[in-house]
Amino acid sequence: MVKEQIKNNKKHFICEECKFAYKEEEWAKKCEEWCKKHHSCNIEITKHAIIN
């Protein structure tokens, strides 16, 4: 399950598998699903990650 985090008054969504952060919950969910299924990261998804 994607984790919500507030940092600097901004909401971020965290992939619980790889800990990458996203502005949009949709990308965090896609990332987490990919990570669980393939035990790796997908560059097309992680390019939407933000520096947390």
Backbone atoms as SQL, in Angstrom:
CREATE TABLE atoms (id INTEGER PRIMARY KEY, chain TEXT, resi INTEGER, resn TEXT, atom TEXT, x REAL, y REAL, z REAL);
INSERT INTO atoms VALUES
  (1, 'A', 1, 'MET', 'N', 0.835, -1.180, 0.000),
  (2, 'A', 1, 'MET', 'CA', 0.000, 0.000, 0.000),
  (3, 'A', 1, 'MET', 'C', 0.885, 1.250, 0.000),
  (4, 'A', 2, 'VAL', 'N', 0.571, 2.181, -0.863),
  (5, 'A', 2, 'VAL', 'CA', 1.315, 3.423, -0.990),
  (6, 'A', 2, 'VAL', 'C', 1.182, 4.237, 0.294),
  (7, 'A', 3, 'LYS', 'N', 2.275, 4.831, 0.714),
  (8, 'A', 3, 'LYS', 'CA', 2.301, 5.621, 1.939),
  (9, 'A', 3, 'LYS', 'C', 2.244, 7.111, 1.588),
  (10, 'A', 4, 'GLU', 'N', 1.434, 7.858, 2.316),
  (11, 'A', 4, 'GLU', 'CA', 1.371, 9.316, 2.147),
  (12, 'A', 4, 'GLU', 'C', 2.334, 9.969, 3.126),
  (13, 'A', 5, 'GLN', 'N', 3.003, 11.016, 2.654),
  (14, 'A', 5, 'GLN', 'CA', 3.944, 11.735, 3.505),
  (15, 'A', 5, 'GLN', 'C', 3.811, 13.230, 3.206),
  (16, 'A', 6, 'ILE', 'N', 3.815, 14.032, 4.241),
  (17, 'A', 6, 'ILE', 'CA', 3.784, 15.491, 4.075),
  (18, 'A', 6, 'ILE', 'C', 5.184, 16.010, 4.401),
  (19, 'A', 7, 'LYS', 'N', 5.745, 16.742, 3.437),
  (20, 'A', 7, 'LYS', 'CA', 7.077, 17.306, 3.627),
  (21, 'A', 7, 'LYS', 'C', 7.073, 18.707, 3.027),
  (22, 'A', 8, 'ASN', 'N', 7.489, 19.675, 3.800),
  (23, 'A', 8, 'ASN', 'CA', 7.469, 21.074, 3.369),
  (24, 'A', 8, 'ASN', 'C', 6.074, 21.489, 2.897),
  (25, 'A', 9, 'ASN', 'N', 5.072, 21.069, 3.631),
  (26, 'A', 9, 'ASN', 'CA', 3.666, 21.376, 3.330),
  (27, 'A', 9, 'ASN', 'C', 3.195, 20.830, 1.988),
  (28, 'A', 10, 'LYS', 'N', 3.874, 19.814, 1.460),
  (29, 'A', 10, 'LYS', 'CA', 3.473, 19.185, 0.205),
  (30, 'A', 10, 'LYS', 'C', 3.261, 17.695, 0.455),
  (31, 'A', 11, 'LYS', 'N', 2.215, 17.156, -0.150),
  (32, 'A', 11, 'LYS', 'CA', 1.919, 15.737, 0.005),
  (33, 'A', 11, 'LYS', 'C', 2.680, 14.939, -1.051),
  (34, 'A', 12, 'HIS', 'N', 3.370, 13.913, -0.593),
  (35, 'A', 12, 'HIS', 'CA', 4.076, 12.998, -1.474),
  (36, 'A', 12, 'HIS', 'C', 3.546, 11.595, -1.229),
  (37, 'A', 13, 'PHE', 'N', 3.642, 10.766, -2.243),
  (38, 'A', 13, 'PHE', 'CA', 3.218, 9.373, -2.152),
  (39, 'A', 13, 'PHE', 'C', 4.447, 8.502, -2.345),
  (40, 'A', 14, 'ILE', 'N', 4.643, 7.563, -1.431),
  (41, 'A', 14, 'ILE', 'CA', 5.860, 6.759, -1.384),
  (42, 'A', 14, 'ILE', 'C', 5.564, 5.312, -1.767),
  (43, 'A', 15, 'CYS', 'N', 6.352, 4.781, -2.690),
  (44, 'A', 15, 'CYS', 'CA', 6.302, 3.358, -3.011),
  (45, 'A', 15, 'CYS', 'C', 6.922, 2.608, -1.834),
  (46, 'A', 16, 'GLU', 'N', 6.185, 1.716, -1.228),
  (47, 'A', 16, 'GLU', 'CA', 6.680, 0.992, -0.052),
  (48, 'A', 16, 'GLU', 'C', 7.750, -0.035, -0.411),
  (49, 'A', 17, 'GLU', 'N', 7.874, -0.376, -1.676),
  (50, 'A', 17, 'GLU', 'CA', 8.868, -1.358, -2.096),
  (51, 'A', 17, 'GLU', 'C', 10.253, -0.720, -2.272),
  (52, 'A', 18, 'CYS', 'N', 10.329, 0.346, -3.069),
  (53, 'A', 18, 'CYS', 'CA', 11.636, 0.946, -3.374),
  (54, 'A', 18, 'CYS', 'C', 11.858, 2.298, -2.700),
  (55, 'A', 19, 'LYS', 'N', 10.792, 2.831, -2.085),
  (56, 'A', 19, 'LYS', 'CA', 10.836, 4.099, -1.335),
  (57, 'A', 19, 'LYS', 'C', 10.956, 5.331, -2.225),
  (58, 'A', 20, 'PHE', 'N', 10.708, 5.224, -3.523),
  (59, 'A', 20, 'PHE', 'CA', 10.681, 6.398, -4.389),
  (60, 'A', 20, 'PHE', 'C', 9.431, 7.205, -4.064),
  (61, 'A', 21, 'ALA', 'N', 9.544, 8.530, -4.183),
  (62, 'A', 21, 'ALA', 'CA', 8.427, 9.430, -3.881),
  (63, 'A', 21, 'ALA', 'C', 7.878, 10.031, -5.171),
  (64, 'A', 22, 'TYR', 'N', 6.569, 10.270, -5.161),
  (65, 'A', 22, 'TYR', 'CA', 5.879, 10.819, -6.319),
  (66, 'A', 22, 'TYR', 'C', 4.905, 11.893, -5.872),
  (67, 'A', 23, 'LYS', 'N', 4.651, 12.872, -6.736),
  (68, 'A', 23, 'LYS', 'CA', 3.649, 13.900, -6.451),
  (69, 'A', 23, 'LYS', 'C', 2.248, 13.325, -6.620),
  (70, 'A', 24, 'GLU', 'N', 2.092, 12.430, -7.594),
  (71, 'A', 24, 'GLU', 'CA', 0.787, 11.849, -7.887),
  (72, 'A', 24, 'GLU', 'C', 0.701, 10.424, -7.334),
  (73, 'A', 25, 'GLU', 'N', -0.391, 10.139, -6.666),
  (74, 'A', 25, 'GLU', 'CA', -0.602, 8.817, -6.083),
  (75, 'A', 25, 'GLU', 'C', -0.618, 7.732, -7.156),
  (76, 'A', 26, 'GLU', 'N', -1.138, 8.062, -8.322),
  (77, 'A', 26, 'GLU', 'CA', -1.227, 7.102, -9.426),
  (78, 'A', 26, 'GLU', 'C', 0.141, 6.526, -9.785),
  (79, 'A', 27, 'TRP', 'N', 1.174, 7.382, -9.847),
  (80, 'A', 27, 'TRP', 'CA', 2.513, 6.906, -10.196),
  (81, 'A', 27, 'TRP', 'C', 3.111, 6.056, -9.083),
  (82, 'A', 28, 'ALA', 'N', 2.849, 6.422, -7.850),
  (83, 'A', 28, 'ALA', 'CA', 3.350, 5.620, -6.727),
  (84, 'A', 28, 'ALA', 'C', 2.726, 4.229, -6.745),
  (85, 'A', 29, 'LYS', 'N', 1.434, 4.143, -7.074),
  (86, 'A', 29, 'LYS', 'CA', 0.764, 2.847, -7.146),
  (87, 'A', 29, 'LYS', 'C', 1.323, 2.002, -8.286),
  (88, 'A', 30, 'LYS', 'N', 1.538, 2.633, -9.440),
  (89, 'A', 30, 'LYS', 'CA', 2.116, 1.908, -10.578),
  (90, 'A', 30, 'LYS', 'C', 3.508, 1.396, -10.235),
  (91, 'A', 31, 'CYS', 'N', 4.287, 2.234, -9.564),
  (92, 'A', 31, 'CYS', 'CA', 5.641, 1.856, -9.159),
  (93, 'A', 31, 'CYS', 'C', 5.600, 0.663, -8.217),
  (94, 'A', 32, 'GLU', 'N', 4.754, 0.739, -7.219),
  (95, 'A', 32, 'GLU', 'CA', 4.669, -0.330, -6.229),
  (96, 'A', 32, 'GLU', 'C', 4.219, -1.645, -6.871),
  (97, 'A', 33, 'GLU', 'N', 3.247, -1.577, -7.777),
  (98, 'A', 33, 'GLU', 'CA', 2.795, -2.784, -8.469),
  (99, 'A', 33, 'GLU', 'C', 3.925, -3.396, -9.290),
  (100, 'A', 34, 'TRP', 'N', 4.660, -2.547, -10.003),
  (101, 'A', 34, 'TRP', 'CA', 5.778, -3.040, -10.823),
  (102, 'A', 34, 'TRP', 'C', 6.856, -3.671, -9.921),
  (103, 'A', 35, 'CYS', 'N', 7.227, -2.968, -8.873),
  (104, 'A', 35, 'CYS', 'CA', 8.277, -3.450, -7.972),
  (105, 'A', 35, 'CYS', 'C', 7.921, -4.821, -7.381),
  (106, 'A', 36, 'LYS', 'N', 6.675, -4.967, -6.943),
  (107, 'A', 36, 'LYS', 'CA', 6.240, -6.232, -6.344),
  (108, 'A', 36, 'LYS', 'C', 6.273, -7.373, -7.353),
  (109, 'A', 37, 'LYS', 'N', 5.839, -7.077, -8.574),
  (110, 'A', 37, 'LYS', 'CA', 5.738, -8.127, -9.587),
  (111, 'A', 37, 'LYS', 'C', 7.097, -8.516, -10.159),
  (112, 'A', 38, 'HIS', 'N', 7.968, -7.534, -10.419),
  (113, 'A', 38, 'HIS', 'CA', 9.219, -7.784, -11.144),
  (114, 'A', 38, 'HIS', 'C', 10.474, -7.706, -10.273),
  (115, 'A', 39, 'HIS', 'N', 10.337, -7.277, -9.039),
  (116, 'A', 39, 'HIS', 'CA', 11.488, -7.112, -8.124),
  (117, 'A', 39, 'HIS', 'C', 12.561, -6.228, -8.749),
  (118, 'A', 40, 'SER', 'N', 12.098, -5.183, -9.437),
  (119, 'A', 40, 'SER', 'CA', 12.992, -4.210, -10.061),
  (120, 'A', 40, 'SER', 'C', 12.219, -2.917, -10.258),
  (121, 'A', 41, 'CYS', 'N', 12.905, -1.893, -10.745),
  (122, 'A', 41, 'CYS', 'CA', 12.253, -0.627, -11.053),
  (123, 'A', 41, 'CYS', 'C', 12.082, -0.485, -12.565),
  (124, 'A', 42, 'ASN', 'N', 11.109, 0.319, -12.962),
  (125, 'A', 42, 'ASN', 'CA', 10.812, 0.565, -14.360),
  (126, 'A', 42, 'ASN', 'C', 11.135, 2.031, -14.647),
  (127, 'A', 43, 'ILE', 'N', 12.053, 2.278, -15.573),
  (128, 'A', 43, 'ILE', 'CA', 12.492, 3.644, -15.850),
  (129, 'A', 43, 'ILE', 'C', 11.364, 4.531, -16.359),
  (130, 'A', 44, 'GLU', 'N', 10.383, 3.952, -17.044),
  (131, 'A', 44, 'GLU', 'CA', 9.249, 4.737, -17.536),
  (132, 'A', 44, 'GLU', 'C', 8.368, 5.214, -16.382),
  (133, 'A', 45, 'ILE', 'N', 8.390, 4.504, -15.286),
  (134, 'A', 45, 'ILE', 'CA', 7.636, 4.914, -14.100),
  (135, 'A', 45, 'ILE', 'C', 8.501, 5.823, -13.227),
  (136, 'A', 46, 'THR', 'N', 9.721, 5.414, -12.953),
  (137, 'A', 46, 'THR', 'CA', 10.568, 6.174, -12.022),
  (138, 'A', 46, 'THR', 'C', 10.985, 7.534, -12.545),
  (139, 'A', 47, 'LYS', 'N', 10.848, 7.782, -13.849),
  (140, 'A', 47, 'LYS', 'CA', 11.177, 9.120, -14.345),
  (141, 'A', 47, 'LYS', 'C', 10.198, 10.158, -13.792),
  (142, 'A', 48, 'HIS', 'N', 9.100, 9.726, -13.221),
  (143, 'A', 48, 'HIS', 'CA', 8.124, 10.622, -12.600),
  (144, 'A', 48, 'HIS', 'C', 8.388, 10.819, -11.106),
  (145, 'A', 49, 'ALA', 'N', 9.383, 10.127, -10.576),
  (146, 'A', 49, 'ALA', 'CA', 9.716, 10.238, -9.156),
  (147, 'A', 49, 'ALA', 'C', 10.288, 11.635, -8.862),
  (148, 'A', 50, 'ILE', 'N', 10.184, 12.029, -7.613),
  (149, 'A', 50, 'ILE', 'CA', 10.722, 13.319, -7.176),
  (150, 'A', 50, 'ILE', 'C', 11.812, 13.070, -6.132),
  (151, 'A', 51, 'ILE', 'N', 12.622, 14.070, -5.926),
  (152, 'A', 51, 'ILE', 'CA', 13.619, 13.984, -4.867),
  (153, 'A', 51, 'ILE', 'C', 12.912, 14.267, -3.564),
  (154, 'A', 52, 'ASN', 'N', 13.018, 13.341, -2.630),
  (155, 'A', 52, 'ASN', 'CA', 12.275, 13.445, -1.378),
  (156, 'A', 52, 'ASN', 'C', 13.186, 13.890, -0.262);
